[in-house]
């Protein structure tokens, strides 16, 4: 049986955060450069994505979701995941 989950209300996220979530929505790992393309100022440092990811994580965790860091081929990747509940 296929269950459809309610779509996330994106209105509480900034436009940059929404673009990052759209990239991460497929559940696959993405490089910092892929997420950097979502920033308004693409000439800014890649470290700017960390600020946005921190804010996104604070909004996702109460919903049982998170953005995790993974290492693939010695490079950092980010992935949107659903957390397992203890209840």
MOCOR-V369817 format. One record per helix or strand of 2 or more residues. SS is the DSSP state (alpha for helix, beta for strand). FROM is the first residue (numbers start at 1). LEN is the number of residues. Records with the same first field share a line. If there is no record, write none. Layout:
BEGIN
SS: FROM-LEN + FROM-LEN
END
This chain:
BEGIN
alpha: 10-3 + 15-10 + 32-5 + 48-14
beta: 30-2 + 65-8 + 75-8
END
